C-alpha cells in the first residue's frame, strides 16, 4: 500500500501520462491531412471572379492538400457556391499602403471594410485623411468594393488607456459595420493597414507575414509576423471579435476550452503576405505615428528628432533603440507587391532608403550631407 505522499505522486503521474497521450492523439488528428476538418478557399490569381467559383476543383483540392486542409463545401449547397471575403482595415494616414493592398488583393476580396477615426489611439483629434481621399480620383477604380465607416465613440466615452481605444477601434471593424453587411458563414479577414489581406471553426488559417521596417530594404530579424488573422462569420454574437482574434483569444466559452480550440484551429501559410512598418514617405508621418499609436512610452522627444529618424531609417537601425530589434538589409529586393514594382518611381521610398535623405521627400540634405 502506498503512503499518502506516494499516492499523490502516483495520481499526478497517471494524470500527466493521460494528458500527454491525449495531447499526442489530438496533435496527430489535427495535423493529419486525412482527418483534418479545417477548411479554406483558394482562387486562381488570373481569374476575374474570386475564390473557387471559376477555379478548377482538382486544383483547389491539390492546393488544400499541401496544407492538410479540405476544400470548402457549403452545407446543402453547390461546391461552386462560395463564401464572401471581407477584408477589414483600420486606416490612419497609410494611403499608399492601402492603395497597394487594394491593387494586390482586389480580384480575391468581395468587400473592404475601411474604418477611420477622428481620434488617434491616444485620443487626440486628427483629420479624416481617407474620407478626403475617397472624394477624389485616387481610389475610384476600387470604389465598387469599398465600405467606408467613420468610427462612432459611445456616448460619454472616457477611455482609461490607449490600448482600450485601439481595441474599441479594431472591434468597430465588426461591431459597427457587420450588423448591416454580413451573411452567415462568410469569411472576414482582419488587420490594420499596411499588411496583406485576410484569408472551420471559429478562426481560419491566417497568413504568415514577411515583416519589413521602413521599406522593403530592411527585413525584421526573427520569426514571421503572426498577423493578420482570419475568421468565419458566425452571427453577430458568435463571431470572434477582431481584437480577440489579433490577441489570440479563442472566442467564447471557459478558458481551457478556448485555449484547446485555439490550438486545434491554428494554421496558416508561411510567407503569404507583406507588412512594412513605419514605411512612410515623409518624416512628418513617422512623427505623427509616434503621437498616435498605443505605445505611448516610445513617443519621446529624442525619437522624434528629424536627424535621428533619417539616420535610423537609412541604416536600418531601430527607431526606438529597443534591444533585440534588428533588421537585415535586402538589396534589390524583388519579393515585393507587383504594384510597387510597376510604380518604382512613385514608391521609391519603399524600395531604397540609401542616400542623405533616406528617401523621405520632406527631408532635404544640407551641405555636408546633414539633414534638416
N, C-alpha and C positions, 0 to 999 in steps of 0.2 A: 504494500500500500504506500502511495506517495505521501510524503509530508506536505503540509499546506503550501509552502513556497514552491515545491516541485510541481504540485498540481497546477498552480497558476502559470508556471513556466510552460508546462506541457500543454495547457489550454491555449496559451498565447502562441505556441509553436504550431499547433494544429490550425488555429485561425489564420496565421500568417501563410502557412502552406496552402490552405484552401483559397485564400485571396490570390496567391501567386498563380495557382493553377487556373483560377477564373480569369485573371488578367491575361494569361497566355492564350486561353481559348478565345477570349474576346479579341485579342490582337490578331490572332490567326484568321478569325472570321472577318474582322474589319479590313485586313489587308489582302484577303483573297479575292482576286478578280472574279472567281466563280460564284461567290456568295455575297459580295458587297451590294448594298442597296442604295448607295449614294448615286444621285443622278445629275446629269448636266446636259446642256445643249451646246451644239457646235454649229459652225456655219462656214460656208465657203467664202473666203475673202473676196473672190471675184464675183460673187453673186450679188444681184441687185436687191434681192429680198433677204432679210436677215434670218439667221438660225437654220433650222432644219427644213424649212418649207420647200426650198428649191434644191436642197443638197441631196446627194446620194446616200441612201440609208446604210449601205455597206461601208462607205467611207466614214460615216458617223460612228458606226459600231467599231471600226478599226481604231479610230481616234480615242474612243472611250476605253477600249481595252488597254491602250497604252498606259492609262492611269488607274486601271482597276475599277472603272465605272460602268454603268449601263445607260444606254440612251433613254431619254425621257419618253415615256409613253403615257399620255393623259388617261385617267380612269374613264373607261367607256367611250373614249374618243379616238379619232384617227391618229395614226402615227405621224401624219403630216401636220396635225394641229400643234401649235407651238405656244410657249409662254411669251408674254411680252417682257421686254427688258427695260427697266428704268435705271438710268444712271443718276445717282444723287450727288450733287456737287455744291459745297459751300464756296462762295466766291467773295473775295475781298478786292484786291487790285490786280489779280493774276489773269488779266485778259489775254495775254499772249498764250499762256498755258491752256486756258480754256479753249481758245481757237484751235490749238494743236490737238487737243483732246477730241473736240468735235470732228475735226477733219479725219482723225485717225480711226475713230470708232463709229462714225455716222451710219455706215451700212449695217452695223450689228446691234444698234440700240434703237428702241422704239421711241422713247422719250427721255429727255434730260430734264431733271428737276433741279432748277437753279435757285438757291435760296441766298438772299443777300440781306444784310442787316444794316440799319442806320447807326449801329453802335458796334464797336470792336469788342473783342473778348474781355478787354479791360474796361468796358462800358463807356468808352469815350465816343462822342458823336463823330461820324465820318460821312463823307459823300457816298451816294449810291452810284458807284462807278459803272456797274454793269447795267443798271437801268438806263443810264445815259447812253451807253454804247449800243444797247439794243434798239435805241431810237434811230441809229444811223445805219449805214450800209454794211458795216463790217460783218455782222452776224446774220445778215439777211439770207444767205444761202442755207442756213441751218434753222431758220425760223419755224418751219413746219413741225419740228420735234422739240422745241424749247418750251418748257413750262416754268415761267418766272414767278417767284413769290418773294415779297418783302416780308421779313420776319416780323411777327407780332409778339411783343412782350406782354405778359399777363398784366392786368390792371394792378397798380401798386407794387410792381416788381421791385424787390430790394435784394439784389444778389449778394451772397456772402463771399464769393471769390470769383476770380477769372475763370477757373475751371468749371464752376457752376454755370456761368454764362455760356461757355463753349459747349457744355453738354446740352443746354437748352437749345442753342442754335443748331447743333448737329441733329438732335432729335426732331427739330422742326421740319427737317427734310421729309420726315414721315408724318408726324402728328398733325402738321398744319397744311399738308398737301394731299396726302393719300386718301383722306376721307372722301374726296370728290374725284379720285382718279382711278384707283387700282381695282382689279378684279381678282377673285380668289386664285391663289397659287401662282401669281406672277412673280418674277424674279425682280429683286431690287438690289442694285449694286450701290455701295456707299463709300464715299471718301471725301476728302477735301480737295480743292482744285490743285492740279499740278502733277497728279499721278495718272495711272492707266485706268481703264474702265472696269466696271464690275462684271463678274461672271454670269433623298430629300431630307427630309428632316427639317430642322429649323435654319440651318445655315448651309450655304452652297460652297463648293470648292472655290477658294479665292486665290488670286494670282500672287506669286512671289514677285517682288519688285526690285529692279536694279536701282540702287539708291545713290543718286548723284548730289553733289553740292555745288552751287554757284553756276555750274554749266555741265555739259556732258563731257567735259575735260577732266573732272575730278570725281572719281568713284569712291564712295564711302567704304572704308575697310571694315569687313565683318560680314555677318550673315545678311541675306536679303531682307529688305524692309517688309514686315508682315502685314502690309496694307496695300490696297483697300480690301474690304471684305464684301461678301455677297450673302444674301439670304433669300428665302422664299416668302412671298406674301401669304400669310395665314390668318387674314382678318385683322381688323383694327386693334383687337385686344391680344391676339395670339402671335403677332409678328415680333421678332426680336428687334428692339429699337436700335437705331444707328449707333448711339453711344455705347450701349451694351455690346453690340456686335464688334465695335472697334476695340473695346477693352477686354474682349474675350469672355464676357459673361454669358453663360449658357442658357439664357432665356428664363422661362417660368419653372416653378417647382422648387423643392428643397435643395439645399446646396449640394449634397452628394450626387443627386440625380442630375443637376445642372452640369456638374463637372464631368460626370460619366458621359453625358450626352455631348458635351463639347469635345471630349477626346474622341468619341465614336465618330462624330461627324466632321472631324478635321479633314483637311485635304487641300490640295492646291496644285498649281502648275508653276514650276520654277521658271524664273527669267521670263515672265509673261507680260511685264509692263515696265514703265519707267516712272521714276519720281525724281524731280530736280528741285531740291530745297534751296531756299534763298536765291533762286535763279531769276534775277531781276536785271532789267536794262539800265536802271538808274540807282545811284546811291540813295536817293530820296526814298525809293521804295524799300530798300533794306532798312533804313532808319524807321520808316513807317511801320514795317513789320515788327520791329522790336517794341514799339509802343503799343502794338495791337495784340500780340499773342499772349497766351496764358502763362508763359514762362517769365513772369514779371521780374524775377531775380536776375535775369540776363539783360535787362534794359538799363544798363549802366552807361554813364557819360563817356567813358573811355572806349566802349564798344561802338558808340555812335559817331566817333570822330571819322571824318571823311578819309584822312590819310590811312588810318588803321584799317578801315574797311577795304580800301583799294589794295593795300599791301597783302592783306589776308586772302582776299579772293584771287589776286594774281598768282600767289604762291601756293594756293591750296592748303591754307592753314585755317584752323578753326576760328570762326569769328569771335567766339566767347571763351577761347583759351581753355576749353574743357579737356581734362585729362582723358586719354584713351580714344579721343576722337581724331581719326587720321583719314587721309584721303589719298588715293593712288592716282597719279596722273595717267590719263589715257590719251595719247597723241593720235590725231587723225581718226578719231572715233567714228566708225560707220554704223554702230549699233544705236541709232537714234531714230525718232519718228520720221517717216518719209516726208512729211510736210516740212520738217526742219531742213532736211537735205535739199528739198526743192526750193527753199527760200533762204539760202545760206546768208545772203547779204542782210536780209531783214532780221534774221535770228543769229547774227554773228556772235553776239554775246553769249549765246548758249553753246557755242562750239569752240571758242578760243578766248581765254582770259589773259593771254600774254599782252605785253605792251604796257606803256606807262599808265594808261587809264583803266587797265584791266577790263576793257570792253564796255565800261559804263559810259553812256552817252552824255551824262551830266558831270563828268569828271574830266577837267581839262588839265593837261600837264603843264607845269611851269617850266622855265628854263632849268636845265639840270635834271629834268625828269620827275620832279616832285609834284604831288597832287595839291590842288587847292579846291 
